[in-house]
Amino acid sequence: MSIQKEIISGLPIFLGLTKRELESISQSVSFTMRHYKKGAVMAAADDVANDIIFITSGWFEAESVADSRAYRIVELLQSSHTVEPDKLFGLNRHYRATYCALTP
């Protein structure tokens, strides 16, 4: 099994797929691995969601700000996480939160 198949097989969105299905996906879909430094923004609020972002290791925060700007919510999260996959489809295709790496 290649590194791509090993990584995607552990992601919640691919749970339950057979080895053959994972192989088919890894051959037909391009996956790009990115490594972020501490403090790097992985996706910013209001950016257009053109990709599915899978966070496979480390800690990160998701910061959401109210439309009125009266308050903000910061969530501390750990991998494995898929960043707002619903934003690829539908009426609002922009990220709601800003995702920032807390660990490399």
C-alpha positions in Angstrom: 0.0 0.0 0.0 1.5 3.4 -1.0 1.8 6.3 1.5 -1.3 8.0 -0.1 -3.4 4.9 0.5 -2.1 4.5 4.1 -2.9 8.2 4.8 -6.4 8.2 3.3 -7.4 4.9 4.8 -7.1 6.4 8.2 -9.3 9.4 7.5 -12.9 9.4 8.8 -14.4 10.3 5.4 -12.9 7.0 3.9 -13.8 4.6 6.7 -15.6 1.5 5.6 -14.1 1.5 2.1 -12.4 -1.7 0.9 -8.8 -1.8 -0.1 -9.8 -2.0 -3.7 -11.9 1.1 -3.4 -9.1 3.0 -1.7 -6.7 2.0 -4.4 -9.1 3.2 -7.1 -9.5 6.6 -5.3 -5.8 7.0 -4.8 -5.1 6.4 -8.5 -7.8 8.7 -9.8 -7.6 11.6 -7.3 -4.6 13.9 -6.8 -3.6 14.3 -3.2 -1.1 17.1 -2.2 0.7 16.8 1.1 1.4 20.1 2.8 3.4 20.6 6.0 2.6 23.7 8.0 4.8 25.5 10.5 3.4 26.5 13.9 1.2 29.6 13.5 0.5 29.0 9.8 -3.0 29.6 8.5 -4.3 26.5 6.7 -7.6 28.0 5.6 -9.0 31.5 6.3 -12.6 32.5 7.0 -14.3 33.7 3.8 -11.7 32.0 1.5 -13.4 30.0 -1.3 -13.4 26.3 -0.5 -11.9 24.7 -3.6 -10.3 21.7 -1.9 -11.0 19.2 0.8 -8.5 19.7 3.6 -7.6 16.7 5.7 -5.5 17.4 8.8 -3.7 14.2 9.6 -1.4 15.1 12.5 -0.9 17.8 15.1 -3.0 20.3 17.0 -4.7 23.3 15.4 -7.4 25.9 16.2 -10.5 26.9 14.5 -11.6 30.5 15.1 -15.1 31.6 14.2 -16.3 35.2 14.5 -20.0 36.2 14.9 -21.5 38.1 12.0 -22.0 41.1 14.3 -18.4 40.8 15.4 -19.6 40.9 19.0 -17.8 37.6 20.0 -15.5 34.9 18.7 -15.2 31.2 19.4 -11.8 29.4 19.3 -11.8 25.6 19.3 -8.6 23.7 20.0 -8.7 20.5 17.9 -6.4 17.6 17.2 -6.1 15.5 14.0 -7.6 13.6 12.3 -10.0 16.2 10.9 -11.7 17.2 7.7 -12.1 21.0 7.3 -15.6 22.0 6.5 -16.2 19.4 3.7 -19.8 20.6 3.2 -18.4 23.9 1.8 -17.4 22.3 -1.5 -21.1 22.1 -2.4 -24.2 24.2 -1.8 -25.0 27.9 -1.5 -22.2 29.1 0.7 -18.8 27.9 -0.6 -16.7 29.9 1.8 -15.0 28.8 5.0 -16.8 29.9 8.1 -13.7 29.7 10.4 -10.0 30.3 10.2 -7.8 27.3 10.8 -4.3 27.8 12.2 -1.6 25.3 13.0 -0.6 25.1 16.7 2.1 22.5 16.1 4.2 21.7 13.1 
